[in-house]
């Protein structure tokens, strides 16, 4: 599988951890959108597109986002089955929609996206009024 196009969409606020979104096309036939470029403690990395997990209320069946304490439909206290699930864990609340299945491809994808991100940042800085030749 080959990456045939990467589009980078920079975020406006440079002080935040989320730096950009990427859209990646594979073999000119398959697209994955909303791959995030994030500034972590040890440098830039990518996070695959994900969605929040929803858990049904035992009383009314309404599907609530994981981590909610009360049902958004009937206001019933949402019970936790085990002490482990009672702990608030942001990672446990999201599930990847698409992701690489091995480290080799993840490294390849991350390197390509981060290279494209750096090129886009350089391009934006070069085209800004304060960096234009006088």
Secondary structure as GFF3:
##gff-version 3
##sequence-region A 1 134
A	DSSP	beta_strand	3	10	.	.	.	ID=ss1
A	DSSP	beta_strand	18	26	.	.	.	ID=ss2
A	DSSP	beta_strand	30	40	.	.	.	ID=ss3
A	DSSP	beta_strand	43	47	.	.	.	ID=ss4
A	DSSP	beta_strand	50	52	.	.	.	ID=ss5
A	DSSP	beta_strand	54	56	.	.	.	ID=ss6
A	DSSP	beta_strand	63	65	.	.	.	ID=ss7
A	DSSP	alpha_helix	83	86	.	.	.	ID=ss8
A	DSSP	three_ten_helix	90	93	.	.	.	ID=ss9
A	DSSP	beta_strand	94	96	.	.	.	ID=ss10
A	DSSP	alpha_helix	103	127	.	.	.	ID=ss11
A	DSSP	three_ten_helix	129	131	.	.	.	ID=ss12
###
